[in-house]
Amino acid sequence: MTKAPFQIFQPDPAGLASAAALLQAGGLVSFPTETVYGLGADARDDKAVAGIYAAKGRPSFNPLIVHLASLQEAENLCVFNDQAQRLAGAFWPGALTLVLPLKPNAGISKLVTAGLQTLAVRVPDHPVAQGLLRAFAGPVAAPSANPSGRVSPTTAVHVVDGLSHKINGLIDGGACAVGLESTIVSCVAQPSLLRAGGIPVEALEACLGAPLSRPSDPATPVAPGQLASHYAPKGTVRLNAVDIHKDEVLLGFGPVEATLNLSPSGDLTEAAARLFDCLHKLDAIGAEKIAVSPIPEEGLGRAINDRLRRAAAPR
């Protein structure tokens, strides 16, 4: 689709219908989920999916998540084993992505899967996302709506600042409640954790009654969020900072004096919801060196630390 004037849609039936029509015409539309804002395109349309990679500057070997309105729609595209059924039944709709074997003739663009025989699928738990998916009535490929490698967007303003000159539309649904991308679990064989995210690993393992394996990040990603450098602000990032250097600003956690604080009370849910917005704000004030307070490696802290380690990685 040729670049038309950028449109902002309201999250009402008329706005959702217009946004769905734009997707059906091969356009790129950003929409809110409970995790972050996604950049959506028809997952069956090679040209539209190629537009996602072009708009984000995303490497074409990095696969995309397909968003669907229901488990039944996901079952039409993928093969579910018992563990996948159990996880989907417990956590969908919600912040869980499952990587599953792709059914033959599913009709999904090979650009979505990066040529793999698996597909990452999710049923989002957000009324605007659900409304768009039902209006569109098909699979929507949607990575986070930000330039590749930069901080993920949790508000419509973040999307406008990063991509409005490269995409066709945006549904303004307010701030995202979870604020971290989905947890990704592969159920191709035994369940394995590919990316920590909005659902704590402990909850997934309790559901399965067994621990998730934790493979190291592959050289070629099999799911989103596995690139070493990702989620990065413009400034450099130093983790687990107790003593702050005079040329640094502090992104705090807990009862510390800081330029910005993820959660003064030490609440990991609040910290997860605020992480990307705080990184955007540090960009806005021109922070060149960012120190980050230690964050517990438990519950949502695992996902927060995963994003921060990738933000701090060499670029």
Order of alpha helices (4+ residues) and beta strands (2+ residues): beta-alpha-beta-beta-alpha-beta-alpha-alpha-beta-alpha-beta-alpha-beta-alpha-beta-beta-beta-alpha-beta-beta-beta-alpha-beta-alpha
